[in-house]
């Protein structure tokens, strides 16, 4: 098999085509809307939950949400978070039109069950820089009971 070099003209439209990097970019652009719909469009917010001896610590990513549009409810060991992303219409001077918009809006909802019941009276919530932080103390005496097999 003979090896030979092919001269490319960078000014020619096909001379700039790199099949590997251009295909990767094409595939990313092609699948990006579907991936965004899977993760964000269905109202799924990203949540981290950690546990200490006394409490659960929850961090939920809610960028672009106003603090007043977040609701947290606790029912025993079930925690529910809902948030509303509002569509802000941007009016440009000169009557310009929006060419592309990727900003999300709508309702997001997330609910999860924790192993222990939460003490609602001691629960605290803070929202800063797009992150909701929940401190959820465990209710005393709700550790459950393990049954002995007979």
Secondary structure by P-SEA (a helix, b strand, c coil): cbbbbbbbcccccccccccaaaaaaaaaaaaaaaaaaacccccbbbbbbbbcccbbbbbbbbcccccccbbbbbcccbbbbbbbbbbbbbbbccccccccccccccbbbbbbccccccccccbbbbbcccbbbbbccccccccbbbbbcc
